[in-house]
């Protein structure tokens, strides 16, 4: 969405898409809605990735090279035809 494009640095957005791609490569059954809870941990980007069906939750920590870590919740929705990254309040 426009808000994501304006407010989320491409380095962070790329990490989120790569986390989804990594789950696909591992043949994990992905829900259409991936929830990412971003926070700051020791100056690094902490990301909790979760989904409801099947229930999964994982924590990832990334050092960032091009921007600072943020505290936000971001959704990635896969409609089958398109994938979209948005804030929950944009839904």
Phi, psi and omega in degrees: 000168180299318181299317178298314180300326182276330191249339183253122181299141180306329179299318180288316179301319179297319178300316181297315178297321180293327176296320177295314179300321180297320178296320178298317180295333178273005181059034175284137177288109184265134171286156178295339181245117173254127181253128178242121177254109184262138177211174180256129178225113180054040178077005180247165178275115175264136182225120170263122178254125180218162176211162184266328186221110350289155183295121173217154179206131179218149180250134178230142177237128182230131166284143179252141182258332189248352183204174177265160179291155181234164175242106183204161167250130182231138175254145168238122182247132177247108182274358185100320177263323182222159174243140183224138175252129183207165171276148179306323181289348177273353184284000000 
